[in-house]
Amino acid sequence: MRKIALSAASLSLAVGLGIAAAPSAVAATPCPSGAVCIRETNGTILSRNIFYSYGAHNLSNVTGMRVVVNNQTGGAGFKLCLGYNGTGQCGIMARDPGEYGPGDMTPINSVVLVK
């Protein structure tokens, strides 16, 4: 599993989620190929937090420390935004496959998938 690092400064702006580390208490649920997933705090992934299509996806009840997994193919990326519909301040684009986080998702209201 690849571990990716992003800047800590971006974390406070809901982008960088630090050095990747999967939740250790429970075996983490795999993210399907071609998707971006947000893990629950116990390592599972709810179907509502699996995103396949490009564009903005609004989040609901995604708070606290979470791991975001980029399992897209072909160099596709994602970014996290403070506003709904991919608006407001957004973090840097993350294109590398792997896990990002854990990071505080409380201020995040949308995830944007980009080709």
N, C-alpha and C positions, 0 to 999 in steps of 0.2 A: 504494500500500500504506500503510495507517495505521500509525503508530508510536505505541505506547502506553508510558507511563511509570508505574511503580509505585514505592513507597518502597524505598530500599536496606535499611532495617531489616528489612523483610519478607523480603528475599532470604535472610538468614541463617536465617530460619524457614521457608524454602522457599516463599515466596509471591511477593513482588515479584521481578521478574526484570530490573529496570532498564529502560533505554531500549531499545526494540526495535531489533534489527538482524539481518538474515538473514546466514547464513554467506556469506562473499564468495568463497571459493576455487572453489566449484562452484555452478552454477545450482541454486537450491533447488527441490525437488519441491513442487508445489502441494498444499495440504491440501484434500480434497474438501469440497464444500458440505455443511453440516449437521454437521460433525465438529470435534473437538478433536484436534490432532495434536502429536506430539513429534518434532522433527527429530533425526536422527543428527548427529554433529559435522561430517559432510561435506555436510550439507544435504538428504540423502535422508530419506524417511519409510518406516519399516518397517510392514507391514500390522498387526503386533501393537501398534503405537503410534498407531493411528487409532481414535478412540472416538466412537461415535454415540449410544449409549443413556444416558439419565439414570441417575445413581447412581454408586457407587464402582467404580473400575477399578484393580486392583493392578498395579504396575509390576515388571518383572523386567529386570535388567541395563541399567537406564537410569541412567547415571552421567556425571559430568563436565558440562561446559558445554553446554547445550541451549537451543533455541528452542522455545517452546510456541506453537502457532497456534490461535486461536479462530476457526473458520469456521462456527460455529453461526448459525442464523437466529432471528429473533423475540426477540432480547434474551437468549437463553440464555447462561449463564455456566459458569465452572469455578473450582475451587479446588484447590490442591495440599496434600497432607497428609503429615505425617511418618510416620504409622502406616498399616498395611494397612487395607483396607475403609473408608477415609475417616475413620479414627480418629486420635487423638492431636492434636497441635497442627496446625491448618490455617491457611492464609493467607487473605487477604481474597478475596472473590468478584470475579472479573474477568469483566465482561460485554461490554466493547467488543470488536468484531471486530478481528482483526489479530494481529501477532506480539508475543510477550512474551519478552524475553531478549536475549542469552543469559544464563542463570543456572545455577548449580551444582545439578544434579538429584540428586547423590549421596545426600543425606539424605532425599529424597522417596521414599515407598513407594506412594502412590496419588494418583490424580486423580479428582475428583468433578465430574460434569456435573450442572448444576442448571437447571431451567426458569426 
